[in-house]
Amino acid sequence: DAGVTQSPTHLIKTRGQHVTLRCSPISGHKSVSWYQQVLGQGPQFIFQYYEKEERGRGNFPDRFSARQFPNYSSELNVNALLLGDSALYLCASSQGQGKGNEQFFGPGTRLTVL
Amino acid sequence: DQQVKQNSPSLSVQEGRISILNCDYTNSMFDYFLWYKKYPAEGPTFLISISSIKDKNEDGRFTVFLNKSAKHLSLHIVPSQPGDSAVYFCAVISSGSARQLTFGSGTQLTVLP
């Protein structure tokens, strides 16, 4: 079975541009979460979606938005990119929303903002 | 303000010996605790978890200990193997949230052959 997939693998943008990152969850998983990992730090929670509804939002500015589609795939959008948005963006999926539902992470998208 | 701290950025251990990774947290609302392992160019992989109603959970070579009064979590790996070399993150979930993980900054474990 395929794991969580993310595209693209790497991306280079310039300040002020916008970016769309994509995530396909494991088949049968209905929950998708997004995390930002800056070099030298642990992943930081950005959003959680379950059954196409936003169920949680981390401490990120409104430039960050996301959505989940009927097939449970998800997009993360970042507008007006800043140098500080350079990071590894991780997507994780789980079957449900409860604490016992293990989150499976994709390999991430490495975003570089110049 | 870091709610989850891993104070050792790196740890080196000889193959066959015990690896002990530590994690401290500040919020008593956290009630579910996890360890993830991350290799370069891969996403974090779930290792083991423990709920706040327990103080120990074992899975093969991996054991997680929870000391609620000290707000301290540790992961023991016995015996350590070179393939265990990776970055280890502790993560917590608060009782008020569904699946939002709050991660520590990670510890790079190197197991020397």
Boltz contact constraints between the chains, C-beta under 6 A:
constraints:
  - contact:
      token1: [A, 41]
      token2: [B, 105]
      max_distance: 6.0
  - contact:
      token1: [A, 42]
      token2: [B, 89]
      max_distance: 6.0
  - contact:
      token1: [A, 42]
      token2: [B, 103]
      max_distance: 6.0
  - contact:
      token1: [A, 42]
      token2: [B, 104]
      max_distance: 6.0
  - contact:
      token1: [A, 42]
      token2: [B, 105]
      max_distance: 6.0
  - contact:
      token1: [A, 42]
      token2: [B, 106]
      max_distance: 6.0
  - contact:
      token1: [A, 43]
      token2: [B, 103]
      max_distance: 6.0
  - contact:
      token1: [A, 45]
      token2: [B, 100]
      max_distance: 6.0
  - contact:
      token1: [A, 55]
      token2: [B, 98]
      max_distance: 6.0
  - contact:
      token1: [A, 56]
      token2: [B, 100]
      max_distance: 6.0
  - contact:
      token1: [A, 90]
      token2: [B, 43]
      max_distance: 6.0
  - contact:
      token1: [A, 97]
      token2: [B, 98]
      max_distance: 6.0
  - contact:
      token1: [A, 97]
      token2: [B, 99]
      max_distance: 6.0
  - contact:
      token1: [A, 99]
      token2: [B, 32]
      max_distance: 6.0
  - contact:
      token1: [A, 99]
      token2: [B, 93]
      max_distance: 6.0
  - contact:
      token1: [A, 102]
      token2: [B, 46]
      max_distance: 6.0
  - contact:
      token1: [A, 105]
      token2: [B, 43]
      max_distance: 6.0
  - contact:
      token1: [A, 105]
      token2: [B, 44]
      max_distance: 6.0
  - contact:
      token1: [A, 106]
      token2: [B, 43]
      max_distance: 6.0
  - contact:
      token1: [A, 107]
      token2: [B, 42]
      max_distance: 6.0
  - contact:
      token1: [A, 107]
      token2: [B, 43]
      max_distance: 6.0
  - contact:
      token1: [A, 108]
      token2: [B, 43]
      max_distance: 6.0
